[in-house]
Amino acid sequence: MVYPNAQGQTNHSFNAAGDMNADGLMDSRDLYLQRDRFRQINAPAAATSAAVAAVLKRGDLNNDGVTDAADIDHLATNFGNSAWKFDLDVDGWPTPSGADRQDADVLIRTIFETDYGDSDLNGIIDFDDYSHIDNGFNNSSHGWANGDFDGNGIIDFDDYSLIDFAFNHQGDSVRRAMAYLDGSDPSDRGMNTPALQLLKEHLAQFGPGYANGFLSAVPEPTGTSLVLGVFFAAIARRRKRLA
């Protein structure tokens, strides 16, 4: 029901039981919400696993049978493409629209349940991810797995601002980081956590462009707040499993 039919038509059939957001349509948003609903109600493990797999399948954009970092890179090279498979945020129905950063947000935060900076897609921003971006930066590499988190083909201060934002958010230090970068509190008060120390290092290394990138990574009140909620709920679940 979510995928296009043989004629390439979407929303060609309807089932009220599958309309998870009750908007009268059958689309990818219902697929994402079904997974979350199954978890919420503690559905049988087999059903929940199937729902998780269905969401991951939606993210297999290069059609190689695996949903991984290569799909993030594939989406980045197809920004502007109005094909249905790239419309992960469902803003292209009924009028097609080109793939953009909002679709990448959904792929990373809703489908992979992680955030920018998670180079190995294990759901947590850690020093393995920093080793990947540092190696990528030093060797002029590209691609998500090497730290090119904005998908522009190079690893630079924008990518460091993305991973630092996620790492600070994960450690509940984003407000302090923002105050340091926007000048409202440039003191060293409370700047002793690993995430904030990295922020200081990268600010010294890259300068104002890095600070602007970090501050612009703050999501708008609407739009990305839903997918961010999914991300941080996933982080909480992983922390409980690791405890």
Legacy VTK file of the C-alpha trace (Angstrom):
# vtk DataFile Version 3.0
C-alpha trace
ASCII
DATASET POLYDATA
POINTS 243 float
0.000 0.000 0.000
2.869 2.397 0.730
4.894 1.602 -2.380
3.787 2.733 -5.862
1.766 0.277 -7.927
2.733 -1.017 -11.374
1.712 2.308 -12.906
3.905 4.253 -10.491
0.907 5.600 -8.587
1.009 6.163 -4.839
-1.979 6.335 -2.475
-3.734 3.993 -4.873
-5.300 1.910 -2.106
-6.341 2.532 1.473
-6.669 0.536 4.657
-7.812 2.382 7.752
-5.932 -0.038 10.022
-2.670 0.974 8.380
-3.330 4.726 8.391
-1.229 5.317 11.479
-1.471 9.111 11.441
-5.149 9.168 10.408
-4.624 11.551 7.497
-6.592 9.439 5.012
-3.460 8.540 3.028
-1.161 5.542 2.833
2.454 6.643 2.643
5.905 6.248 4.173
4.955 8.171 7.289
2.560 5.375 8.214
5.383 2.887 7.725
7.618 4.751 10.153
4.835 5.204 12.699
3.840 1.543 12.559
7.319 0.553 13.754
7.124 3.047 16.609
3.602 1.969 17.516
4.589 -1.695 17.675
7.369 -0.810 20.071
5.066 1.343 22.166
2.518 -1.430 22.663
5.151 -4.168 23.075
3.889 -6.050 20.056
5.194 -9.598 19.537
8.883 -9.660 18.721
8.338 -11.098 15.250
5.901 -8.327 14.342
8.166 -5.611 15.689
11.184 -7.036 13.872
9.199 -7.119 10.646
8.146 -3.497 11.110
11.754 -2.437 11.744
12.887 -4.341 8.650
10.166 -2.699 6.558
11.361 0.770 7.554
14.968 -0.138 6.777
13.882 -1.505 3.403
12.346 1.875 2.615
15.830 3.340 3.018
17.482 0.989 0.510
17.754 3.737 -2.071
20.444 2.160 -4.242
18.500 -1.120 -4.449
21.410 -3.334 -3.432
19.362 -5.227 -0.833
21.148 -3.604 2.122
20.375 -0.356 3.921
23.656 1.236 4.928
25.874 4.300 4.571
25.958 3.833 0.801
22.267 4.757 0.714
22.989 8.050 2.477
25.668 8.813 -0.109
23.305 7.775 -2.913
20.638 10.150 -1.666
23.120 13.031 -1.482
24.093 12.514 -5.123
20.402 12.573 -6.062
19.373 15.828 -4.404
16.879 17.409 -6.775
15.648 14.060 -8.104
11.846 13.882 -7.852
11.603 10.075 -8.069
9.305 8.580 -5.442
11.997 6.514 -3.748
13.903 9.652 -2.735
10.825 11.363 -1.268
11.330 10.034 2.248
9.625 12.976 3.953
6.545 12.645 1.706
6.479 16.276 0.630
6.273 15.253 -3.014
2.674 14.072 -3.078
0.568 14.853 -4.995
3.034 17.273 -6.662
6.528 15.763 -7.045
9.397 17.656 -5.428
13.137 17.115 -5.563
15.034 15.250 -2.876
16.658 17.565 -0.360
18.129 17.853 3.126
14.760 17.123 4.731
14.727 13.721 3.039
18.242 13.115 4.344
17.017 14.052 7.831
14.348 11.360 7.610
16.773 8.756 6.291
19.311 9.428 9.035
17.107 10.248 12.006
13.927 8.272 11.352
15.003 5.278 9.273
18.465 4.723 10.768
17.351 6.194 14.121
20.597 8.046 14.622
22.000 11.484 13.767
24.588 13.292 11.697
28.044 12.244 12.824
27.286 8.567 13.404
29.686 7.356 10.731
29.311 3.651 11.568
25.530 3.887 12.073
25.608 2.092 15.412
23.215 4.603 16.976
25.740 6.399 19.189
28.167 9.249 18.512
31.511 8.248 20.028
35.236 8.455 19.489
35.147 5.797 16.763
33.147 8.293 14.718
35.685 11.007 15.463
38.511 8.735 14.329
36.656 8.173 11.055
36.126 11.859 10.355
39.691 12.738 11.376
41.077 10.082 9.012
38.726 11.246 6.277
39.743 14.866 6.765
43.461 14.083 6.775
43.199 11.903 3.658
40.743 14.086 1.687
38.201 11.266 1.624
34.464 11.549 1.075
31.328 9.587 1.869
29.305 9.250 5.061
31.484 6.472 6.529
34.519 8.765 6.260
32.859 11.804 7.835
31.247 13.611 4.893
28.011 14.073 6.795
26.510 16.824 4.653
27.184 14.870 1.467
28.892 17.665 -0.439
31.893 15.543 -1.423
34.431 17.042 0.974
35.109 16.779 4.692
35.397 20.209 6.262
34.305 22.369 9.188
30.640 21.884 8.316
30.969 18.150 8.931
32.771 18.755 12.221
30.017 21.131 13.289
27.420 18.407 12.585
29.181 15.681 14.552
29.972 18.072 17.418
26.359 19.207 17.586
25.127 15.610 17.810
27.800 14.660 20.357
26.949 17.626 22.565
23.233 16.955 22.247
23.837 13.365 23.257
25.654 14.621 26.349
23.083 17.310 27.172
25.613 20.103 26.678
24.200 21.817 23.586
22.952 24.875 25.491
26.361 25.451 27.003
27.974 24.938 23.618
25.643 27.438 21.984
26.306 30.030 24.666
30.035 29.606 24.152
29.813 29.901 20.375
27.301 32.741 20.137
29.267 34.818 22.647
26.614 34.995 25.346
28.973 33.123 27.709
32.489 32.754 26.243
33.998 31.800 29.600
35.463 28.387 30.383
32.769 27.751 32.988
31.530 24.199 32.552
33.549 23.652 29.380
35.380 20.619 30.739
33.351 17.751 29.242
34.849 15.730 26.339
32.197 17.055 23.936
32.800 20.675 24.887
36.564 20.249 24.786
36.275 18.978 21.214
34.081 21.946 20.399
36.770 24.327 21.666
39.450 22.526 19.681
37.467 22.659 16.468
36.554 26.306 16.961
40.240 27.125 17.310
41.023 25.017 14.245
38.261 26.183 11.889
37.131 29.561 13.200
33.818 31.403 12.700
32.604 29.170 9.868
32.564 26.238 12.254
30.662 28.225 14.881
28.062 29.313 12.343
27.670 25.738 11.147
27.131 24.482 14.680
24.576 27.154 15.496
22.714 26.610 12.235
22.446 22.888 13.028
19.899 23.703 15.734
16.600 22.328 14.338
13.593 24.505 13.680
10.751 24.229 16.239
8.691 22.268 13.717
9.564 19.793 11.024
12.671 18.051 12.340
11.444 17.974 15.921
9.517 14.750 15.255
12.469 12.901 13.811
14.762 14.270 16.532
12.340 12.890 19.097
12.684 9.463 17.500
16.477 9.817 17.550
16.791 10.713 21.195
14.292 8.025 22.211
16.496 5.532 20.382
19.582 6.847 22.175
17.810 6.350 25.508
16.937 2.758 24.602
20.547 2.001 23.650
21.835 3.517 26.873
19.496 1.276 28.872
20.725 -1.783 26.982
24.345 -0.827 27.633
23.752 -0.158 31.335
LINES 1 244
243 0 1 2 3 4 5 6 7 8 9 10 11 12 13 14 15 16 17 18 19 20 21 22 23 24 25 26 27 28 29 30 31 32 33 34 35 36 37 38 39 40 41 42 43 44 45 46 47 48 49 50 51 52 53 54 55 56 57 58 59 60 61 62 63 64 65 66 67 68 69 70 71 72 73 74 75 76 77 78 79 80 81 82 83 84 85 86 87 88 89 90 91 92 93 94 95 96 97 98 99 100 101 102 103 104 105 106 107 108 109 110 111 112 113 114 115 116 117 118 119 120 121 122 123 124 125 126 127 128 129 130 131 132 133 134 135 136 137 138 139 140 141 142 143 144 145 146 147 148 149 150 151 152 153 154 155 156 157 158 159 160 161 162 163 164 165 166 167 168 169 170 171 172 173 174 175 176 177 178 179 180 181 182 183 184 185 186 187 188 189 190 191 192 193 194 195 196 197 198 199 200 201 202 203 204 205 206 207 208 209 210 211 212 213 214 215 216 217 218 219 220 221 222 223 224 225 226 227 228 229 230 231 232 233 234 235 236 237 238 239 240 241 242
